[in-house]
């Protein structure tokens, strides 16, 4: 997912309040018991501990320790997504205080611009340019790394095409329109709408590898692929689409992002922003996700999205598709697991466990409704006669 996805796992055991002195194993057992999870139980959601150092590590390092100890083979669960779903559904966030590292990440996001231009390429290099073989085997034929739309669909490819069509219909695409695709990934959406809706597309992406792929698959279509930072975009467009970019631009840049969309959008145009988000404003990102998956990312809250569009746009439609992301992540994991033997020589020894933890823990988070997936439709002056919501 382009997400970057940040997974907010409020698993912070260090400051958990338990009366009297307790052994680390007892502390962790009591915390997991709140989520109906047993140590070395026989249910899919139960945790199997292979190394007793696990308990102190989780108490000391919270969610970072939980993820790293999984990568080290100290524990497992029969169904990792089920384990994470139960853990997050237990609302431990309101029972356990955040660690200093999580507080520090929040302070940094407030004080510093962690997604300024000099930092923006970090996530590109560390995540999106890992290797086309990984993504080709995991994502399916569309190479879409964002939430699919599973209504009336049984396969990942069909669900991704349904997502392309859903966005195109929400945006009201018509032949001859000029469309800006901000953060175009491997170019699947840009190519699809150029071919099937007759629009002219400018597709923007910071990843050189993704841009090269997008150019290759869009040959013969009315698609211009630009390898540039979104902040450098100019021109005017009938429609502006952003699928999975907002998670990477940072809270200090949300207003500037929306101002750019406003500046480049025609007065009668529509914009659609597809983004992972959170219901509350607060701690920025999970330390494990920040360290191993999506550095410098941030999930916007409802309040932050609202403030970013205030005075610029009319919010025409706000669609929550979060349970679709659970299904999408599980499908990605099944593809990844099925093809791992074909690609494993190109990756470090513990990459399989790291990637499994990433995909299935995120699936559990969406299933628990701990994080959301929104599609927000915006207009400058309001759609005459009202906007018709499309589902």
C-alpha positions in Angstrom: 0.0 0.0 0.0 1.3 3.5 -0.7 0.4 4.2 2.3 2.6 4.4 4.1 1.1 3.3 5.8 1.4 4.1 9.6 0.0 1.4 12.0 -0.8 2.9 15.4 -0.4 0.0 17.8 -0.8 1.5 21.2 0.9 -1.5 22.8 2.9 0.3 25.5 3.5 -1.9 28.5 6.4 0.0 30.2 4.2 2.4 32.1 1.3 0.0 32.6 0.0 0.3 36.2 0.0 -2.9 38.2 -0.2 -2.9 42.0 2.9 -4.2 43.6 5.9 -5.8 42.0 5.2 -8.4 39.2 7.3 -10.7 37.1 7.6 -9.5 33.5 5.7 -12.6 32.3 2.9 -11.9 34.7 2.6 -8.3 33.5 2.4 -9.4 29.9 -0.1 -12.2 30.7 -2.4 -9.7 32.5 -2.2 -7.3 29.6 -3.0 -10.0 27.0 -5.8 -11.3 29.2 -7.5 -8.0 28.7 -7.7 -8.9 25.0 -8.7 -12.5 25.7 -5.3 -13.7 24.5 -3.5 -16.6 26.3 0.2 -17.2 26.4 0.9 -20.6 24.7 -2.9 -21.2 24.2 -4.3 -23.3 21.4 -6.6 -20.7 19.7 -5.6 -18.9 16.5 -5.4 -15.6 18.4 -3.2 -17.0 21.2 0.5 -16.1 21.4 3.2 -18.9 21.4 6.3 -17.7 23.2 9.6 -19.5 22.3 12.0 -17.3 24.2 11.4 -16.0 27.7 13.4 -12.8 26.9 10.2 -11.8 25.0 8.5 -10.6 28.2 11.1 -8.1 29.3 11.6 -6.9 25.7 8.0 -6.0 25.2 7.7 -4.3 28.6 10.8 -2.3 27.8 10.2 -1.4 24.1 6.4 -1.7 23.7 5.2 -2.2 20.1 8.8 -1.9 18.8 9.8 -4.8 21.0 6.8 -6.8 20.0 7.6 -6.5 16.3 11.3 -7.0 16.6 11.0 -10.0 18.9 8.6 -11.5 16.3 11.3 -10.9 13.6 13.8 -12.6 15.9 11.6 -15.7 16.2 10.9 -15.3 19.9 7.1 -15.7 19.5 4.4 -16.4 17.0 0.7 -16.8 16.6 -1.2 -19.3 14.5 -3.0 -16.5 12.8 -1.2 -13.2 13.3 -3.9 -11.0 11.9 -6.5 -12.6 14.3 -4.0 -12.0 17.2 -3.6 -8.3 16.3 -7.3 -7.8 15.7 -8.1 -9.0 19.2 -5.2 -7.0 20.7 -6.3 -3.7 19.1 -10.0 -4.3 19.7 -9.3 -4.5 23.4 -8.8 -0.7 23.5 -5.5 -1.0 25.3 -4.7 2.6 24.1 -6.9 3.9 26.9 -5.5 1.6 29.5 -1.8 1.9 28.8 0.2 5.1 28.5 2.4 5.9 25.5 6.1 5.3 25.7 8.6 8.2 25.6 9.6 7.1 22.0 6.0 7.6 20.9 5.8 10.9 22.6 9.1 12.0 21.0 7.8 11.0 17.6 4.7 13.2 18.2 6.9 16.1 19.4 9.1 15.8 16.4 6.1 15.9 14.1 4.9 19.1 15.8 8.3 20.9 15.8 10.1 19.6 12.7 8.9 19.0 9.2 9.7 15.3 8.9 8.4 15.2 5.3 10.3 18.2 3.9 11.8 17.7 0.4 15.2 16.6 1.7 13.4 13.7 3.6 10.8 12.8 1.1 13.0 10.4 -0.9 13.7 8.2 2.2 10.5 6.2 2.1 10.9 5.9 -1.7 14.4 4.3 -1.3 13.6 2.2 1.7 10.2 0.9 0.7 8.9 1.5 -2.8 12.2 0.7 -4.6 12.8 -2.6 -2.7 12.4 -4.5 -5.9 9.8 -4.8 -8.6 9.9 -8.6 -8.2 8.5 -8.3 -4.7 5.6 -6.1 -5.8 4.9 -7.9 -9.0 4.4 -11.1 -7.1 2.4 -9.6 -4.3 0.1 -7.0 -5.8 -1.3 -8.7 -8.9 -1.5 -7.6 -12.5 -2.6 -4.0 -11.6 0.4 -3.3 -9.3 -1.9 -1.2 -7.3 -0.5 -0.7 -3.8 -3.6 0.8 -2.2 -6.8 -0.5 -0.8 -9.0 -2.4 -3.3 -12.8 -2.3 -3.5 -14.2 -5.7 -2.9 -17.9 -5.1 -3.5 -19.1 -7.9 -5.8 -15.5 -9.0 -6.4 -13.8 -12.3 -5.6 -10.3 -11.7 -6.8 -7.6 -9.1 -6.0 -7.3 -8.0 -9.6 -11.0 -7.6 -10.0 -11.2 -5.6 -6.7 -8.4 -3.3 -7.8 -10.1 -2.6 -11.1 -13.4 -2.0 -9.2 -11.5 0.6 -7.1 -10.2 2.3 -10.3 -13.8 2.5 -11.6 -15.2 3.7 -8.3 -12.7 6.6 -8.2 -13.3 7.4 -11.9 -17.1 7.5 -11.4 -16.9 9.6 -8.2 -14.7 12.1 -10.0 -17.1 12.1 -13.0 -14.4 11.5 -15.6 -15.4 12.3 -19.2 -13.4 12.0 -22.4 -11.1 14.9 -23.0 -10.7 15.9 -19.4 -7.2 16.7 -18.1 -6.5 14.7 -14.9 -3.7 15.0 -12.4 -2.7 11.7 -10.7 -0.7 12.7 -7.6 1.6 9.9 -6.4 0.8 7.6 -9.3 2.8 4.5 -8.1 3.5 2.1 -10.9 0.9 3.9 -13.1 -1.9 1.4 -13.2 -4.7 3.9 -12.4 -3.3 6.5 -14.8 -3.2 4.0 -17.7 -6.6 2.5 -16.8 -8.5 5.8 -16.9 -6.6 7.0 -20.0 -7.6 3.8 -21.8 -11.1 3.3 -20.5 -12.4 6.9 -19.8 -10.6 8.8 -22.6 -8.9 11.3 -20.4 -5.5 13.0 -20.6 -3.4 12.2 -17.5 -0.4 13.8 -15.9 1.0 11.2 -13.5 3.4 12.4 -10.8 5.7 10.3 -8.7 9.0 10.7 -6.8 10.2 7.2 -7.4 12.4 6.8 -10.5 11.7 3.0 -10.7 8.0 3.5 -10.5 8.0 6.2 -13.1 10.0 4.1 -15.5 7.5 1.3 -15.1 4.5 3.7 -15.5 6.0 5.0 -18.7 6.4 1.5 -20.0 2.8 0.4 -19.4 1.3 3.7 -20.6 3.0 3.7 -24.0 0.5 4.7 -26.7 -1.9 6.2 -24.1 -2.4 9.9 -23.3 -0.3 9.7 -20.1 2.5 12.0 -19.2 4.6 10.6 -16.4 6.6 13.2 -14.3 9.3 12.1 -11.9 9.0 15.0 -9.5 7.9 16.1 -6.0 4.2 16.9 -5.7 5.1 20.4 -4.5 6.6 21.2 -7.9 3.5 20.5 -9.9 2.0 23.3 -12.0 -0.8 23.7 -14.5 -4.6 23.5 -14.3 -6.7 20.3 -14.4 -10.4 19.3 -14.6 -9.9 16.6 -12.0 -7.2 15.9 -9.4 -6.8 12.4 -7.9 -4.5 11.5 -5.0 -4.5 7.8 -4.1 -2.3 7.0 -1.0 -0.1 10.1 -1.0 -1.5 12.0 1.9 -0.1 9.4 4.4 3.4 10.4 3.3 3.3 14.2 3.2 3.2 15.0 7.0 0.9 17.0 9.2 2.9 20.2 8.6 2.3 19.9 4.9 -1.4 19.1 4.8 -2.5 22.6 4.2 0.1 23.2 1.5 -1.0 20.0 -0.1 -4.6 21.1 -0.3 -3.6 24.6 -1.4 -1.7 23.1 -4.3 -4.8 21.0 -5.3 -6.9 24.2 -5.0 -4.5 26.2 -7.1 -4.3 23.5 -9.9 -8.0 22.6 -10.0 -10.3 24.4 -12.3 -13.2 26.3 -10.7 -15.7 23.7 -11.7 -13.4 20.8 -11.1 -13.4 17.9 -8.5 -10.7 16.5 -6.4 -10.6 13.1 -4.8 -8.2 12.2 -1.9 -7.9 8.5 -1.0 -6.0 8.1 2.3 -5.5 6.0 5.3 -6.5 7.9 8.5 -7.3 7.9 12.2 -10.3 8.9 14.1 -8.3 10.8 16.7 -5.4 13.3 16.6 -2.4 12.5 18.8 0.6 10.1 18.7 2.0 10.0 15.2 3.2 6.6 14.2 4.0 3.1 15.6 7.8 2.9 16.2 8.1 -0.5 14.5 6.3 0.7 11.4 8.4 3.8 11.4 11.7 1.9 11.7 11.1 -1.0 9.3 8.4 0.0 6.9 7.4 3.6 6.3 9.9 6.2 7.7 8.6 9.7 8.4 5.0 8.9 7.6 1.9 10.2 9.4 -1.8 9.2 9.2 -4.1 12.2 9.2 -7.0 12.5 11.6 -10.5 13.7 10.7 -9.7 17.0 12.4 -6.5 17.4 10.4 -8.2 16.7 7.1 -10.9 19.2 8.0 -8.5 21.9 8.9 -6.5 21.3 5.7 -9.5 21.9 3.5 -11.2 24.7 5.5 -11.9 27.8 3.4 -10.6 26.0 0.3 -13.2 23.3 -0.6 -16.7 22.1 -0.1 -16.5 18.5 1.2 -18.9 16.7 -1.2 -18.5 13.1 0.0 -16.6 11.2 2.7 -16.6 7.4 2.2 -15.0 4.9 4.7 -13.8 1.7 3.0 -11.5 0.5 5.8 -12.8 -3.1 6.0 -11.8 -3.4 2.3 -8.2 -2.9 3.3 -8.3 -5.9 5.7 -9.3 -8.1 2.7 -6.7 -6.4 0.5 -3.8 -7.0 2.9 -4.7 -10.6 3.5 -4.8 -11.1 -0.3 -1.4 -9.4 -0.6 0.0 -11.7 2.1 -1.3 -14.8 0.4 0.4 -13.7 -2.9 3.6 -12.9 -1.0 3.7 -16.2 0.8 2.8 -18.2 -2.3 5.7 -16.6 -4.3 8.3 -16.2 -1.6 10.5 -19.2 -2.8 10.8 -17.4 -6.2 12.2 -14.2 -4.8 13.7 -14.9 -1.4 17.4 -15.0 -2.5 17.2 -11.2 -3.2 16.2 -10.3 0.4 17.7 -10.5 3.9 17.1 -13.6 6.1 14.5 -12.1 8.3 12.6 -10.2 5.5 9.9 -12.9 5.3 9.0 -12.5 9.0 9.2 -8.7 8.8 6.9 -8.6 5.8 4.5 -11.1 7.2 4.2 -9.1 10.4 3.7 -5.8 8.5 0.9 -7.2 6.2 -1.0 -9.2 8.8 -0.7 -6.8 11.7 -2.0 -4.0 9.4 -4.9 -6.3 8.3 -5.7 -6.9 12.0 -5.7 -3.1 12.6 -8.1 -2.4 9.8 -10.3 -5.3 11.0 -10.3 -3.8 14.5 -11.3 -0.4 13.0 -8.2 1.0 14.7 -7.3 2.7 11.4 -9.5 3.8 8.5 -9.4 4.2 4.8 -11.2 7.3 3.4 -12.1 8.6 0.0 -13.0 12.3 0.2 -14.5 14.2 -2.7 -13.9 18.0 -2.8 -15.1 20.8 -5.0 -14.1 24.5 -4.9 -17.6 26.0 -5.0 -20.0 23.2 -4.4 -21.5 21.0 -7.1 -24.5 22.7 -8.7 -27.6 20.8 -7.6 -25.6 18.7 -5.2 -23.1 15.9 -5.5 -24.5 12.3 -6.0 -22.6 9.9 -3.7 -21.4 6.7 -5.5 -20.8 3.4 -3.8 
